[in-house]
Amino acid sequence: MKTQLSVLLLLGLPLSQSSAQVQYTGEEYRDYYDWFHQYSQTPDFYLDGTTLITFQDNVPLRTAPSVDSKTQVNLPIGKAVTNIYVPVEDAVFSMQNGYLDQWFHVETCSANRNVVEGYVWGGHLAKSWNYFQAPGDKEPSLLALGLSDENRQQPEDIKASLKIIRNGEQAQALTLKGICLFEQCAASSLLRVFDLSEKAPQWIFEASIFSTGCLTGVDKALISWDGNEMHLVHQAEYTTGHTYTSNPFYIRNSEQTQICYYQNENEAYEPVWACRTLDTVVAP
């Protein structure tokens, strides 16, 4: 993962051709870059002793960084594992389901409470995660962002998945197209939760990536969740200002229904919504 802001050129092109294909991410985005990487969990993958989270059920913990090695134990979704630092020169990568990712050396407690050590392929780990408390739940729910469970058939087939994990089981999942989380993307990720609940349950989840490969960009997806279903509300590339999706979401209670659209971001990089009250209460 690259960690410097710079002018990134497409190498091998004459200056007259490459100048039109440069995205400058210097001073204009420095404050955002610093803020993003203060909260991003991506550095945790390269530090010793940090906690990582499994993103699928029955994740194999292997004796060596290879699919041909023995499986010691299968880990459930949402399982916490402790990262054991691997030097960059010793990192091992492999392709699975059309995605290239690194193997991570970890340890965790097995079902019989024994400490077991081994290797987990990076695509089986959440790239970002967060916790939030839903009304009526005794335990916080886990919100996790990671690679799509679907096989990647074409190079342009880039998908992520956002999952709500409750009581050790996947409760819901939403596919996010264009959110690039695998190794070639050179992307850091960030997951935030905004609780808009007042008289009715309503959350907004933000899944963002900051990529610094050949072309640098900031992709964000905003997802609404009313306690029952997730819906993609807004998705855009912020350095170019290109919007891919813009949908409303509704805040409902017994007295009124509000319809809300994404408007912009405030100085804290939080989404600002334009909402109005409808004349009639709309049923879910």
Backbone as CSV, one residue per row, in Angstrom:
resi,resn,N_x,N_y,N_z,CA_x,CA_y,CA_z,C_x,C_y,C_z
1,MET,0.831,-1.188,0.000,0.000,0.000,0.000,0.875,1.250,0.000
2,LYS,0.603,2.186,-0.895,1.370,3.419,-0.946,0.811,4.400,0.079
3,THR,1.667,5.186,0.657,1.233,6.091,1.709,1.723,7.514,1.498
4,GLN,2.096,7.887,0.272,2.534,9.241,-0.006,1.588,9.889,-0.995
5,LEU,1.344,11.163,-0.787,0.552,11.936,-1.728,1.496,12.501,-2.778
6,SER,1.122,12.370,-4.026,2.011,12.851,-5.077,1.227,13.051,-6.355
7,VAL,1.895,13.628,-7.364,1.342,13.659,-8.711,1.654,12.317,-9.345
8,LEU,0.631,11.599,-9.763,0.819,10.252,-10.290,0.630,10.270,-11.801
9,LEU,1.660,9.882,-12.525,1.639,9.889,-13.979,1.543,8.476,-14.507
10,LEU,0.928,8.330,-15.656,0.949,7.051,-16.355,2.297,6.939,-17.040
11,LEU,3.132,6.042,-16.546,4.496,5.952,-17.030,4.545,5.477,-18.472
12,GLY,5.551,5.980,-19.183,5.761,5.535,-20.554,5.061,6.396,-21.587
13,LEU,4.287,7.382,-21.159,3.603,8.248,-22.102,4.350,9.561,-22.226
14,PRO,4.389,10.159,-23.411,4.966,11.498,-23.544,4.223,12.476,-22.652
15,LEU,4.908,13.541,-22.243,4.302,14.500,-21.327,3.008,15.066,-21.872
16,SER,2.932,15.306,-23.193,1.728,15.892,-23.766,0.531,14.965,-23.618
17,GLN,0.785,13.634,-23.632,-0.306,12.688,-23.483,-0.634,12.445,-22.020
18,SER,0.397,12.371,-21.186,0.154,12.003,-19.795,-0.442,13.135,-18.984
19,SER,-0.220,14.377,-19.381,-0.673,15.500,-18.568,-2.187,15.518,-18.407
20,ALA,-2.902,14.980,-19.383,-4.356,14.945,-19.284,-4.849,13.789,-18.436
21,GLN,-3.939,12.886,-18.025,-4.343,11.710,-17.276,-3.764,11.720,-15.858
22,VAL,-3.472,12.905,-15.370,-2.906,13.046,-14.037,-4.010,13.475,-13.079
23,GLN,-4.061,12.796,-11.911,-4.911,13.272,-10.835,-3.997,13.701,-9.701
24,TYR,-4.040,14.967,-9.385,-3.138,15.502,-8.359,-3.777,15.315,-6.986
25,THR,-3.045,14.679,-6.089,-3.583,14.440,-4.749,-2.646,15.021,-3.704
26,GLY,-2.059,16.166,-4.024,-1.140,16.804,-3.095,-1.875,17.621,-2.056
27,GLU,-1.576,18.912,-1.990,-2.096,19.751,-0.926,-3.622,19.791,-0.897
28,GLU,-4.263,19.664,-2.040,-5.720,19.771,-2.095,-6.400,18.706,-1.234
29,TYR,-5.801,17.510,-1.161,-6.413,16.415,-0.411,-5.572,15.980,0.790
30,ARG,-4.567,16.762,1.140,-3.693,16.338,2.230,-4.446,16.211,3.554
31,ASP,-5.284,17.197,3.889,-6.028,17.137,5.151,-6.936,15.915,5.184
32,TYR,-7.611,15.652,4.067,-8.498,14.494,4.032,-7.699,13.207,4.120
33,TYR,-6.574,13.169,3.425,-5.715,11.981,3.464,-5.268,11.681,4.894
34,ASP,-4.815,12.705,5.602,-4.356,12.521,6.975,-5.506,12.071,7.872
35,TRP,-6.667,12.704,7.716,-7.832,12.327,8.517,-8.253,10.893,8.216
36,PHE,-8.322,10.529,6.945,-8.774,9.199,6.529,-7.905,8.115,7.150
37,HIS,-6.598,8.291,7.070,-5.697,7.256,7.558,-5.529,7.272,9.068
38,GLN,-6.074,8.284,9.724,-6.123,8.275,11.181,-7.166,7.282,11.666
39,TYR,-8.247,7.099,10.879,-9.354,6.237,11.295,-9.436,4.928,10.506
40,SER,-8.759,4.840,9.379,-8.790,3.617,8.574,-8.142,2.465,9.335
41,GLN,-8.702,1.268,9.182,-8.135,0.081,9.826,-7.126,-0.637,8.934
42,THR,-6.880,-0.133,7.740,-5.942,-0.785,6.833,-4.551,-0.967,7.450
43,PRO,-4.005,0.024,8.183,-2.677,-0.198,8.796,-2.640,-1.364,9.773
44,ASP,-3.799,-1.760,10.330,-3.823,-2.857,11.298,-3.341,-4.173,10.692
45,PHE,-3.457,-4.306,9.378,-3.046,-5.539,8.712,-1.520,-5.683,8.674
46,TYR,-0.805,-4.600,8.947,0.649,-4.611,8.829,1.337,-4.277,10.148
47,LEU,0.594,-4.433,11.252,1.133,-4.191,12.584,0.984,-5.448,13.426
48,ASP,1.914,-5.658,14.320,1.880,-6.835,15.171,0.902,-6.643,16.324
49,GLY,0.101,-7.672,16.605,-0.778,-7.655,17.765,-2.124,-7.000,17.560
50,THR,-2.419,-6.523,16.355,-3.714,-5.900,16.097,-4.794,-6.963,15.893
51,THR,-6.039,-6.551,16.049,-7.173,-7.465,15.880,-7.721,-7.366,14.469
52,LEU,-7.906,-8.508,13.835,-8.555,-8.605,12.526,-9.819,-9.446,12.690
53,ILE,-10.732,-9.359,11.709,-12.042,-9.998,11.811,-12.304,-10.851,10.575
54,THR,-12.769,-12.076,10.769,-13.130,-12.925,9.623,-14.397,-12.396,8.963
55,PHE,-14.452,-12.547,7.628,-15.544,-11.956,6.844,-16.484,-13.015,6.261
56,GLN,-16.121,-14.268,6.387,-16.969,-15.349,5.884,-17.096,-16.419,6.954
57,ASP,-18.038,-17.324,6.733,-18.192,-18.446,7.636,-17.282,-19.586,7.189
58,ASN,-16.843,-20.393,8.133,-15.973,-21.538,7.858,-14.673,-21.129,7.164
59,VAL,-14.055,-20.054,7.642,-12.774,-19.596,7.090,-11.676,-20.567,7.527
60,PRO,-10.941,-21.159,6.585,-9.887,-22.104,6.962,-8.658,-21.408,7.524
61,LEU,-8.239,-21.845,8.694,-6.975,-21.411,9.278,-5.953,-22.492,8.956
62,ARG,-4.984,-22.171,8.093,-4.088,-23.189,7.536,-2.712,-23.171,8.204
63,THR,-2.012,-24.274,8.045,-0.692,-24.421,8.659,0.372,-23.623,7.923
64,ALA,0.119,-23.262,6.656,1.064,-22.508,5.840,0.281,-21.604,4.899
65,PRO,0.921,-20.556,4.349,0.205,-19.628,3.463,-0.017,-20.205,2.065
66,SER,-0.870,-21.226,1.998,-1.165,-21.902,0.734,-2.476,-22.658,0.862
67,VAL,-3.244,-22.680,-0.222,-4.500,-23.438,-0.212,-4.239,-24.935,-0.186
68,ASP,-3.007,-25.340,-0.458,-2.655,-26.759,-0.437,-2.232,-27.236,0.955
69,SER,-2.107,-26.314,1.891,-1.683,-26.701,3.234,-2.877,-27.194,4.052
70,LYS,-2.579,-27.826,5.158,-3.600,-28.431,6.008,-4.433,-27.374,6.723
71,THR,-5.738,-27.623,6.825,-6.625,-26.763,7.599,-6.640,-27.231,9.048
72,GLN,-6.270,-26.338,9.958,-6.250,-26.686,11.377,-7.634,-26.575,12.003
73,VAL,-8.349,-25.510,11.625,-9.677,-25.267,12.171,-10.398,-24.315,11.222
74,ASN,-11.718,-24.403,11.172,-12.533,-23.471,10.399,-13.127,-22.428,11.344
75,LEU,-12.947,-21.153,10.999,-13.368,-20.055,11.862,-14.717,-19.508,11.422
76,PRO,-15.587,-19.158,12.356,-16.896,-18.595,12.004,-16.780,-17.147,11.554
77,ILE,-17.808,-16.642,10.930,-17.840,-15.242,10.512,-17.846,-14.335,11.742
78,GLY,-17.123,-13.216,11.646,-17.060,-12.271,12.750,-16.108,-12.667,13.852
79,LYS,-15.276,-13.672,13.604,-14.328,-14.140,14.608,-13.125,-13.212,14.683
80,ALA,-12.750,-12.811,15.887,-11.570,-11.966,16.078,-10.310,-12.821,16.093
81,VAL,-9.301,-12.399,15.338,-8.004,-13.068,15.334,-6.936,-12.006,15.573
82,THR,-5.794,-12.425,16.101,-4.697,-11.504,16.393,-3.637,-11.604,15.309
83,ASN,-3.287,-10.463,14.743,-2.313,-10.427,13.657,-0.897,-10.625,14.186
84,ILE,-0.128,-11.449,13.485,1.291,-11.643,13.775,2.065,-11.040,12.608
85,TYR,2.879,-10.056,12.888,3.543,-9.279,11.838,4.375,-10.163,10.916
86,VAL,4.203,-9.935,9.605,5.005,-10.595,8.577,5.785,-9.514,7.819
87,PRO,7.100,-9.563,7.783,7.872,-8.560,7.030,7.444,-8.525,5.565
88,VAL,7.534,-7.342,4.981,7.104,-7.162,3.596,7.792,-8.139,2.659
89,GLU,9.073,-8.384,2.873,9.830,-9.263,1.975,9.397,-10.733,2.105
90,ASP,8.674,-11.068,3.177,8.223,-12.446,3.379,6.745,-12.647,3.055
91,ALA,6.068,-11.592,2.608,4.635,-11.684,2.333,4.367,-12.649,1.173
92,VAL,3.311,-13.438,1.324,2.902,-14.410,0.308,1.513,-14.029,-0.188
93,PHE,1.343,-14.037,-1.522,0.064,-13.694,-2.135,-0.447,-14.880,-2.951
94,SER,-1.756,-14.967,-3.064,-2.334,-15.984,-3.946,-3.672,-15.498,-4.471
95,MET,-4.101,-16.108,-5.564,-5.350,-15.749,-6.223,-6.435,-16.738,-5.821
96,GLN,-7.573,-16.202,-5.379,-8.739,-17.022,-5.084,-9.987,-16.277,-5.550
97,ASN,-10.894,-16.986,-6.166,-12.160,-16.403,-6.634,-11.948,-15.203,-7.559
98,GLY,-10.796,-15.149,-8.226,-10.506,-14.050,-9.145,-9.856,-12.847,-8.487
99,TYR,-9.551,-12.938,-7.186,-8.960,-11.821,-6.449,-7.580,-12.206,-5.934
100,LEU,-6.625,-11.271,-6.037,-5.300,-11.468,-5.478,-5.252,-10.822,-4.100
101,ASP,-4.780,-11.581,-3.109,-4.660,-11.008,-1.771,-3.553,-11.717,-1.001
102,GLN,-3.143,-11.086,0.077,-2.033,-11.580,0.898,-2.530,-12.584,1.935
103,TRP,-1.625,-13.482,2.328,-1.883,-14.369,3.457,-1.408,-13.681,4.732
104,PHE,-2.214,-13.812,5.799,-1.874,-13.187,7.068,-1.662,-14.254,8.139
105,HIS,-0.595,-14.048,8.898,-0.240,-14.953,9.989,-0.992,-14.486,11.237
106,VAL,-1.819,-15.353,11.813,-2.669,-14.944,12.927,-2.720,-16.033,13.988
107,GLU,-3.242,-15.673,15.146,-3.558,-16.649,16.173,-4.912,-16.304,16.776
108,THR,-5.594,-17.331,17.293,-6.916,-17.120,17.850,-7.240,-18.265,18.793
109,CYS,-8.364,-18.157,19.469,-8.819,-19.223,20.352,-9.787,-20.120,19.588
110,SER,-9.578,-21.409,19.678,-10.469,-22.370,19.038,-11.702,-22.592,19.909
111,ALA,-12.626,-23.420,19.407,-13.864,-23.677,20.139,-13.609,-24.308,21.504
112,ASN,-12.527,-25.082,21.622,-12.195,-25.701,22.911,-11.244,-24.844,23.748
113,ARG,-11.119,-23.552,23.343,-10.379,-22.531,24.092,-8.867,-22.721,24.060
114,ASN,-8.391,-23.459,23.106,-6.953,-23.572,22.900,-6.491,-22.490,21.930
115,VAL,-5.312,-21.949,22.139,-4.746,-20.970,21.218,-4.186,-21.713,20.016
116,VAL,-4.637,-21.317,18.822,-4.176,-21.960,17.598,-3.601,-20.890,16.676
117,GLU,-2.506,-21.203,16.021,-1.790,-20.256,15.165,-1.754,-20.785,13.740
118,GLY,-1.905,-19.893,12.762,-1.860,-20.325,11.374,-1.998,-19.153,10.418
119,TYR,-2.465,-19.451,9.204,-2.536,-18.455,8.139,-3.945,-18.367,7.568
120,VAL,-4.382,-17.122,7.345,-5.689,-16.849,6.746,-5.472,-16.002,5.508
121,TRP,-6.115,-16.388,4.406,-6.044,-15.579,3.177,-6.785,-14.269,3.396
122,GLY,-6.177,-13.163,2.924,-6.709,-11.834,3.191,-8.122,-11.589,2.693
123,GLY,-8.531,-12.262,1.625,-9.889,-12.092,1.114,-10.949,-12.657,2.027
124,HIS,-10.541,-13.451,3.009,-11.466,-14.008,3.997,-11.553,-13.150,5.254
125,LEU,-10.845,-12.007,5.244,-10.873,-11.088,6.373,-11.600,-9.803,5.987
126,ALA,-12.324,-9.223,6.925,-12.952,-7.926,6.695,-11.862,-6.869,6.504
127,LYS,-12.061,-5.976,5.550,-11.097,-4.898,5.315,-11.333,-3.721,6.263
128,SER,-12.580,-3.543,6.669,-12.949,-2.539,7.673,-14.147,-3.067,8.444
129,TRP,-14.298,-2.613,9.684,-15.429,-3.053,10.485,-15.741,-2.005,11.538
130,ASN,-16.962,-2.099,12.059,-17.430,-1.164,13.064,-18.545,-1.847,13.847
131,TYR,-18.859,-1.305,15.000,-19.926,-1.864,15.827,-20.985,-0.791,16.069
132,PHE,-22.238,-1.224,16.143,-23.313,-0.298,16.472,-24.385,-1.045,17.253
133,GLN,-25.151,-0.295,18.045,-26.162,-0.882,18.913,-27.539,-0.651,18.319
134,ALA,-28.219,-1.737,17.960,-29.578,-1.639,17.436,-30.572,-1.759,18.594
135,PRO,-31.705,-1.049,18.515,-32.693,-1.110,19.600,-33.166,-2.542,19.846
136,GLY,-33.235,-2.911,21.107,-33.725,-4.233,21.462,-32.661,-5.306,21.495
137,ASP,-31.466,-5.010,20.940,-30.387,-5.991,20.935,-29.550,-5.853,22.214
138,LYS,-29.238,-6.985,22.836,-28.410,-6.965,24.030,-26.944,-6.717,23.691
139,GLU,-26.514,-7.254,22.537,-25.133,-7.122,22.118,-25.028,-6.227,20.889
140,PRO,-23.937,-5.487,20.731,-23.758,-4.677,19.516,-23.695,-5.546,18.270
141,SER,-24.163,-4.999,17.159,-24.051,-5.672,15.870,-22.722,-5.290,15.232
142,LEU,-22.187,-6.200,14.437,-20.924,-5.962,13.730,-21.228,-5.606,12.285
143,LEU,-20.704,-4.484,11.835,-20.798,-4.072,10.439,-19.432,-4.279,9.811
144,ALA,-19.369,-5.032,8.719,-18.071,-5.393,8.134,-18.087,-5.182,6.626
145,LEU,-16.957,-4.715,6.106,-16.768,-4.470,4.673,-15.647,-5.363,4.172
146,GLY,-15.884,-6.067,3.065,-14.863,-6.947,2.526,-15.121,-7.302,1.076
147,LEU,-14.344,-8.247,0.566,-14.512,-8.687,-0.811,-15.859,-9.367,-0.997
148,SER,-16.403,-9.233,-2.186,-17.642,-9.918,-2.517,-17.446,-11.433,-2.462
149,ASP,-18.485,-12.140,-2.049,-18.442,-13.601,-2.029,-18.525,-14.190,-3.436
150,GLU,-18.932,-13.368,-4.422,-19.096,-13.853,-5.792,-17.740,-13.976,-6.484
151,ASN,-17.607,-14.969,-7.335,-16.388,-15.134,-8.116,-16.243,-13.989,-9.116
152,ARG,-15.027,-13.507,-9.269,-14.741,-12.435,-10.214,-14.456,-13.055,-11.575
153,GLN,-15.304,-12.758,-12.550,-15.200,-13.371,-13.868,-14.377,-12.544,-14.844
154,GLN,-14.462,-11.206,-14.745,-13.785,-10.307,-15.673,-12.972,-9.274,-14.893
155,PRO,-11.901,-8.703,-15.506,-11.092,-7.704,-14.800,-11.909,-6.519,-14.294
156,GLU,-12.925,-6.115,-15.056,-13.731,-4.968,-14.660,-14.812,-5.333,-13.641
157,ASP,-14.896,-6.603,-13.300,-15.896,-7.076,-12.346,-15.373,-6.851,-10.930
158,ILE,-15.616,-5.667,-10.404,-15.086,-5.261,-9.098,-16.259,-5.056,-8.138
159,LYS,-16.300,-5.853,-7.094,-17.408,-5.777,-6.149,-16.908,-5.955,-4.724
160,ALA,-17.557,-5.252,-3.820,-17.350,-5.451,-2.395,-18.671,-5.889,-1.782
161,SER,-18.616,-6.258,-0.529,-19.829,-6.657,0.174,-19.842,-5.994,1.539
162,LEU,-20.994,-5.490,1.917,-21.204,-4.916,3.247,-22.126,-5.855,4.010
163,LYS,-21.681,-6.294,5.193,-22.436,-7.298,5.935,-22.750,-6.818,7.350
164,ILE,-23.962,-7.146,7.790,-24.345,-6.975,9.188,-24.294,-8.354,9.838
165,ILE,-23.498,-8.473,10.887,-23.292,-9.750,11.571,-23.835,-9.618,12.992
166,ARG,-24.802,-10.465,13.321,-25.459,-10.392,14.630,-25.433,-11.773,15.275
167,ASN,-24.991,-11.811,16.504,-24.939,-13.062,17.262,-24.139,-14.138,16.529
168,GLY,-23.043,-13.713,15.886,-22.173,-14.663,15.223,-22.680,-15.201,13.905
169,GLU,-23.724,-14.584,13.344,-24.275,-15.017,12.065,-24.487,-13.823,11.146
170,GLN,-24.370,-14.072,9.834,-24.632,-13.011,8.862,-26.126,-12.761,8.793
171,ALA,-26.525,-11.542,9.154,-27.945,-11.190,9.140,-28.356,-10.608,7.796
172,GLN,-27.505,-9.761,7.214,-27.806,-9.136,5.925,-26.502,-8.867,5.193
173,ALA,-26.618,-8.741,3.864,-25.455,-8.389,3.043,-25.921,-7.566,1.853
174,LEU,-25.083,-6.642,1.430,-25.380,-5.797,0.275,-24.144,-5.727,-0.603
175,THR,-24.300,-6.013,-1.894,-23.192,-5.936,-2.842,-22.972,-4.487,-3.271
176,LEU,-21.713,-4.054,-3.259,-21.349,-2.698,-3.663,-20.435,-2.786,-4.876
177,LYS,-20.954,-2.418,-6.029,-20.170,-2.475,-7.249,-19.188,-1.309,-7.306
178,GLY,-17.971,-1.584,-7.794,-16.976,-0.535,-7.996,-16.151,-0.191,-6.771
179,ILE,-16.449,-0.787,-5.625,-15.638,-0.562,-4.422,-14.513,-1.588,-4.436
180,CYS,-13.292,-1.121,-4.694,-12.160,-2.004,-4.962,-11.329,-2.194,-3.692
181,LEU,-11.290,-3.426,-3.192,-10.634,-3.710,-1.919,-9.480,-4.695,-2.019
182,PHE,-9.277,-5.322,-3.197,-8.236,-6.334,-3.274,-6.879,-5.681,-3.534
183,GLU,-5.832,-6.499,-3.523,-4.461,-6.000,-3.439,-4.084,-5.042,-4.560
184,GLN,-4.486,-5.341,-5.813,-4.068,-4.507,-6.936,-4.631,-3.087,-6.869
185,CYS,-5.646,-2.869,-6.056,-6.269,-1.548,-5.982,-5.420,-0.559,-5.200
186,ALA,-4.480,-1.055,-4.400,-3.663,-0.182,-3.542,-4.552,0.792,-2.784
187,ALA,-5.606,0.266,-2.161,-6.613,1.104,-1.514,-6.645,0.891,-0.010
188,SER,-6.858,1.983,0.718,-7.183,1.925,2.135,-8.693,2.093,2.262
189,SER,-9.280,1.468,3.278,-10.728,1.515,3.421,-11.125,2.086,4.774
190,LEU,-12.365,2.560,4.825,-12.901,3.170,6.042,-14.391,2.881,6.105
191,LEU,-14.854,2.554,7.294,-16.276,2.248,7.500,-16.776,3.072,8.681
192,ARG,-17.829,3.870,8.432,-18.390,4.706,9.495,-19.887,4.448,9.644
193,VAL,-20.388,4.689,10.862,-21.804,4.490,11.165,-22.375,5.804,11.692
194,PHE,-23.486,6.251,11.101,-24.184,7.453,11.545,-25.585,7.062,12.005
195,ASP,-25.881,7.320,13.262,-27.178,6.976,13.837,-28.116,8.169,13.693
196,LEU,-29.122,8.042,12.837,-30.108,9.101,12.625,-31.401,8.818,13.375
197,SER,-31.366,7.795,14.231,-32.582,7.374,14.932,-33.019,8.427,15.945
198,GLU,-34.276,8.810,15.846,-34.906,9.659,16.855,-36.203,8.976,17.285
199,LYS,-37.253,9.194,16.509,-38.511,8.510,16.795,-38.611,7.180,16.059
200,ALA,-37.715,6.957,15.122,-37.729,5.710,14.347,-36.290,5.286,14.101
201,PRO,-36.028,3.964,14.043,-34.653,3.502,13.804,-34.186,3.830,12.392
202,GLN,-33.014,4.405,12.269,-32.449,4.746,10.967,-30.953,4.974,11.099
203,TRP,-30.187,4.251,10.294,-28.743,4.413,10.282,-28.275,4.678,8.853
204,ILE,-27.145,5.359,8.755,-26.429,5.499,7.489,-25.042,4.893,7.684
205,PHE,-24.672,3.988,6.789,-23.341,3.390,6.796,-22.537,3.983,5.642
206,GLU,-21.320,4.398,5.926,-20.440,4.921,4.882,-19.284,3.953,4.647
207,ALA,-19.164,3.457,3.418,-18.042,2.612,3.013,-17.201,3.418,2.031
208,SER,-15.948,3.704,2.399,-15.084,4.554,1.578,-13.764,3.859,1.298
209,ILE,-13.185,4.157,0.143,-11.832,3.710,-0.170,-11.024,4.896,-0.690
210,PHE,-9.765,4.927,-0.300,-8.814,5.928,-0.779,-7.728,5.158,-1.519
211,SER,-7.763,5.215,-2.838,-6.817,4.444,-3.643,-5.693,5.344,-4.132
212,THR,-4.476,4.790,-4.126,-3.295,5.551,-4.533,-2.450,4.724,-5.482
213,GLY,-3.109,4.149,-6.496,-2.383,3.402,-7.504,-2.014,4.325,-8.649
214,CYS,-2.149,3.826,-9.896,-1.813,4.653,-11.058,-2.683,5.905,-11.119
215,LEU,-3.923,5.775,-10.715,-4.811,6.926,-10.595,-5.352,6.935,-9.174
216,THR,-5.311,8.088,-8.540,-5.728,8.193,-7.152,-7.140,8.733,-7.064
217,GLY,-7.933,8.169,-6.162,-9.306,8.630,-6.042,-9.902,8.294,-4.690
218,VAL,-11.064,8.879,-4.435,-11.831,8.646,-3.220,-13.229,8.197,-3.637
219,ASP,-13.531,6.936,-3.384,-14.857,6.394,-3.697,-15.629,6.196,-2.408
220,LYS,-16.882,6.657,-2.408,-17.727,6.524,-1.225,-19.089,5.964,-1.608
221,ALA,-19.574,5.067,-0.749,-20.934,4.552,-0.877,-21.643,4.799,0.442
222,LEU,-22.824,5.375,0.388,-23.643,5.635,1.568,-24.859,4.729,1.514
223,ILE,-25.077,3.979,2.586,-26.119,2.953,2.622,-27.052,3.236,3.784
224,SER,-28.347,3.205,3.543,-29.320,3.386,4.618,-29.755,2.030,5.154
225,TRP,-30.065,1.991,6.441,-30.579,0.774,7.080,-31.602,1.190,8.129
226,ASP,-32.813,0.653,7.996,-33.898,1.000,8.909,-34.161,-0.087,9.938
227,GLY,-33.211,-0.984,10.090,-33.390,-2.098,11.007,-33.876,-3.346,10.320
228,ASN,-34.292,-3.206,9.047,-34.800,-4.344,8.284,-34.014,-4.605,7.015
229,GLU,-33.774,-3.562,6.205,-33.106,-3.734,4.926,-32.084,-2.628,4.697
230,MET,-31.021,-2.988,3.955,-30.033,-2.004,3.531,-30.324,-1.575,2.094
231,HIS,-30.141,-0.287,1.835,-30.344,0.262,0.488,-29.202,1.220,0.162
232,LEU,-28.688,1.124,-1.060,-27.664,2.061,-1.514,-28.312,3.405,-1.794
233,VAL,-27.856,4.440,-1.092,-28.438,5.775,-1.220,-27.621,6.647,-2.163
234,HIS,-26.294,6.635,-1.973,-25.437,7.531,-2.760,-24.088,6.872,-2.967
235,GLN,-23.583,6.937,-4.190,-22.243,6.438,-4.474,-21.583,7.375,-5.472
236,ALA,-20.354,7.793,-5.163,-19.686,8.790,-6.009,-18.178,8.659,-5.876
237,GLU,-17.477,9.205,-6.882,-16.021,9.355,-6.841,-15.769,10.832,-6.555
238,TYR,-15.143,11.114,-5.423,-15.139,12.472,-4.900,-14.070,13.372,-5.504
239,THR,-12.977,12.829,-6.031,-11.961,13.705,-6.619,-12.404,14.238,-7.975
240,THR,-13.222,13.486,-8.677,-13.742,13.933,-9.975,-15.146,14.509,-9.867
241,GLY,-15.839,14.222,-8.754,-17.206,14.696,-8.594,-18.229,13.880,-9.347
242,HIS,-17.828,12.685,-9.839,-18.756,11.861,-10.608,-19.662,11.063,-9.675
243,THR,-20.976,11.179,-9.876,-21.964,10.454,-9.085,-22.464,9.246,-9.861
244,TYR,-22.388,8.072,-9.235,-22.860,6.837,-9.863,-24.306,6.533,-9.506
245,THR,-24.657,6.815,-8.263,-25.997,6.501,-7.772,-26.458,7.584,-6.822
246,SER,-27.717,7.987,-6.938,-28.298,8.934,-5.996,-29.759,8.574,-5.804
247,ASN,-30.074,8.015,-4.651,-31.434,7.574,-4.339,-31.878,8.190,-3.010
248,PRO,-33.195,8.339,-2.822,-33.671,8.835,-1.526,-33.766,7.703,-0.502
249,PHE,-33.828,8.077,0.743,-34.233,7.124,1.772,-35.293,7.797,2.628
250,TYR,-36.043,6.977,3.360,-37.181,7.466,4.125,-36.957,7.254,5.615
251,ILE,-37.357,8.248,6.396,-37.382,8.129,7.845,-38.851,8.132,8.249
252,ARG,-39.306,6.997,8.768,-40.731,6.826,9.055,-40.976,6.634,10.544
253,ASN,-42.086,7.197,11.019,-42.628,6.854,12.324,-44.141,6.956,12.236
254,SER,-44.818,6.780,13.336,-46.285,6.750,13.302,-46.896,8.106,12.986
255,GLU,-46.097,9.176,13.114,-46.626,10.520,12.925,-46.331,11.111,11.555
256,GLN,-45.168,10.790,10.975,-44.788,11.415,9.718,-43.761,10.576,8.964
257,THR,-43.593,10.912,7.692,-42.563,10.303,6.854,-41.726,11.411,6.237
258,GLN,-40.410,11.283,6.379,-39.497,12.217,5.738,-38.780,11.505,4.601
259,ILE,-38.589,12.247,3.488,-37.780,11.748,2.379,-36.479,12.556,2.353
260,CYS,-35.353,11.861,2.254,-34.053,12.514,2.372,-33.155,12.164,1.195
261,TYR,-32.399,13.158,0.728,-31.408,12.986,-0.330,-30.056,13.476,0.165
262,TYR,-29.006,12.865,-0.369,-27.658,13.343,-0.078,-27.481,14.734,-0.673
263,GLN,-26.879,15.645,0.124,-26.656,17.013,-0.345,-25.173,17.307,-0.541
264,ASN,-24.372,17.126,0.502,-22.935,17.367,0.414,-22.277,16.840,1.687
265,GLU,-21.019,17.261,1.922,-20.314,16.916,3.144,-20.002,18.178,3.928
266,ASN,-19.978,18.048,5.255,-19.575,19.188,6.074,-18.064,19.163,6.301
267,GLU,-17.568,20.055,7.126,-16.127,20.171,7.325,-15.537,18.968,8.058
268,ALA,-16.390,18.189,8.716,-15.937,16.976,9.399,-16.049,15.756,8.494
269,TYR,-16.291,15.978,7.203,-16.425,14.922,6.201,-17.631,14.023,6.493
270,GLU,-18.649,14.599,7.144,-19.882,13.864,7.417,-20.932,14.218,6.371
271,PRO,-21.747,13.238,5.949,-22.762,13.535,4.941,-23.835,14.467,5.490
272,VAL,-24.264,15.392,4.646,-25.349,16.316,4.969,-26.544,15.950,4.097
273,TRP,-27.732,15.897,4.717,-28.924,15.433,4.022,-29.939,16.556,3.863
274,ALA,-30.595,16.568,2.716,-31.711,17.475,2.471,-32.989,16.667,2.638
275,CYS,-33.766,16.976,3.677,-34.957,16.193,3.995,-36.195,17.083,3.981
276,ARG,-37.310,16.491,3.606,-38.595,17.191,3.696,-39.657,16.208,4.155
277,THR,-40.665,16.740,4.813,-41.750,15.912,5.347,-42.836,15.754,4.293
278,LEU,-43.260,14.524,4.079,-44.314,14.242,3.122,-45.681,14.521,3.753
279,ASP,-46.647,14.777,2.897,-47.989,15.096,3.392,-48.671,13.898,4.046
280,THR,-48.315,12.697,3.588,-48.929,11.495,4.134,-47.835,10.562,4.648
281,VAL,-48.198,9.723,5.611,-47.257,8.739,6.137,-47.169,7.591,5.147
282,VAL,-45.937,7.270,4.739,-45.701,6.203,3.757,-45.365,4.925,4.492
283,ALA,-46.068,3.856,4.169,-45.799,2.563,4.793,-44.510,1.978,4.240
284,PRO,-43.778,1.200,5.053,-42.540,0.571,4.584,-42.785,-0.340,3.391
